[in-house]
Amino acid sequence: MALGMARFAVLGGPLPGLTAEERAQFARGAKVFADSFGVAQGIGPLFNGFYCADCHTAPVNGGVGDDVERHSTAFRNGVCDPLTAEGGFVIQNQVTPAITALFGMTAVPLPPDRTGVGLRTTPQTFGRGLLEAVPDAELLAIARAELANPDNIAGTPSIINGRVGRFGRKANSPTLTDFTAGAFLNEMGITSALKPHEYGYIGTFAIPDSLMSHAVEIDQHDFDDAVAFMRYSAPPAPQAPTPESRAGAFVFAQAGCASCHVQTLYTGASPVAALRNQPVNAFSDLLLHDMGSGLADICLNGATPAQFRTEPLMGISERTQFLHDGRAKTIEQAILLHGGQGAIARDRFNRLSRAQRAAVLAYVGSL
């Protein structure tokens, strides 16, 4: 197994090869990531957490968390409606005291025009700058190559404003800048220069103008530092290989799992030397795949309810729940819940001997 850039001593630490200025910005971004926003700083009126690390907390800041949030959209006649006029697709778990006093709400209700609801666990942010630096052309080439795969696993690029989306379970953001602006707004109700307006609705209830933001609530320097914290973070190191996990790597590929969970992607040109022309063991093609009706929940942008971006497996050894909604409590459960374009590989896994299945699970669990 080629390790590429995966050899890092400290989980949540910076990439090797950063300049002193880049390391300083990473440190400032870590502080923004951990700083709490209160009502006076613009939190809400709807929110899921007071700071980024409120959710991205385990085992260190930038990691996963125990929180599960709800998303909701409407999918009709092949068209996806993110329900912007009803508060947007993220359903916040908390509201400010002013909202409670006005509407009697302590949480946000589901939009009345929804057709689907999805649960979402908190993803890691480690190594995401490397994923951002993978050229669109490489992902599009992988998509073309998958058209010839006999297992019918051809992935669909998620095209967002002319770029290939790669962040979010529906690949709805092409860059960390876009993803971060959406997270500040949807998760904390914090406006930025990129997303300066709150939604203004809780379902069919209009939020009074007096409770809405009328200014950018995070300044550009802090925002850029928060992006840099994720962009410059190192990917998690895999566990040391064992004879069983080495055998599992071979069986993983033979079963067809590696057709979508592509082991190594390559970054391209970048103004950041540490991100330039580097291998990254993502174990993902970052494309959308139809995972079957059993996993389908919401649409988003061009992704149908059944389509999900191939989950990167790097760092999976740090997780305790699996799939986009956390319904799988073990890696084996997650594999067995694959449907749609993942069904053939799932069935091959099911036909393996007990020892072969254990080897695959040891391999995936070590990533």
C-alpha positions, 0 to 999 in steps of 0.5 A: 500500500503506497502511503504517499503523504500519509506519514504524519505524527500528530493528528490534526496537525499541519501539513509538512512543508508549509512555510512559516507564514502558512503555519502561522495562518494554520495556528490562527485558523485553529483558534478561530475554529475553536472560538465560540460565537455568542448572540453578541457575535451574531450567532443564530437566529438558528444554529447547530453549534456555537463554534466549529469545534462544537461539532468537529471535536473527536478525537481532536478539533477538526475531527468527527462528533456525536451530533447528528443533524437533519437536512431536508429538501424537495425533489419533484419531477427530477428537479431539486428544491433546497427549500431556501424560501422555507429556511434552507436544507439544513434544519438547525437544532437550536434557536436564540432566546429571541426566537423562542420568545417570539415563536415558542420554538426551541428547535427548528421544525421541518419545512412543510414542502419537504419530500425527503429528510436526511440525517447527517453525521459530522465529517472530518476536516483533516487533509481536505486541502489535498482533496481541494487541490486534486484537479477537476480534470483528474476527477473527470478522467476517473469518471470517463474510465468508470464508464467502462467498468463492468460492474456498472459503477460509473460515477457522476461528477457534481458540477457546481458553478463550472467546478467539480464538487467534492465536499459534502455528502452530496458533493455540493461544494467545489472549494473549501472557501465555499464549503466554509461559508456555507458551514458558518451560515447553516451551522452557526447563523454567521454571515460572511462576505461570501454568504452575507444573508440569512435565510429569513424563514423558519418553515412558513414563519418569517423571521422579523427583520430586527432579528436578522443580521445586517452586517457581515459577522465574521471578518475576512481575516478570520474567515480566511484563517478558518479556511486555512486551518482546514486547507493546511491540515494533514491527513490522518495517518493509517495504522501500521499494516499487519499481515491480515490488513495486507491480505485485506488490501488485495481482497478489497480490490478483488471485490471491486471496492477500490473501483469507487474508493480509489486509493490514490488521487494526485494534486496538481498545481497550487500556490501552496508548495505543500499541496502541489503535485502530491499523492493523497490516499483518499480512497474515494473518486469524489464522484456521485454514485447511486447507492440504492433506495435503502440509503436514499434521502434528500436531493441537493443541487444535481444529486438525486436522493439516492446519489452520494459522493463516495466517502473518503476512507482516509481517517476511518479508523478514527470513526465510531459510526459509519455512512452519511447518517451514522446508521451503521455502527460497524464497517461491516454493517456499512458495507452490507448496506451498500445498494445500487451501484455498490450492490455488486461489490457488496455481494462479492464481499458477502460471498467471501470466506469468514477469514477474507471478510475479516481481512477486508475489515482489518484493512479498511479499519486501518485506514 
